[in-house]
């Protein structure tokens, strides 16, 4: 999930440099949503993760 967010961020940066503002804005929004979803899934897996028996 994080790799997809980074990929869309790179696409947004390249599109912004080239001047395609619509594509850059859309790619930025997709990257933001994927990053937030990644953070939520990471937090849930961290809280409910399995631990070795004591």
Residue pairs with C-beta under 8 A, 6 or more apart in sequence:
1 34
1 37
1 38
1 41
2 34
2 35
2 38
4 34
5 31
5 32
5 34
5 35
5 38
6 31
8 27
8 28
8 30
8 31
8 34
9 27
9 28
9 31
11 23
11 27
12 23
12 24
12 25
12 27
12 28
12 31
13 24
15 21
15 23
15 24
15 27
16 24
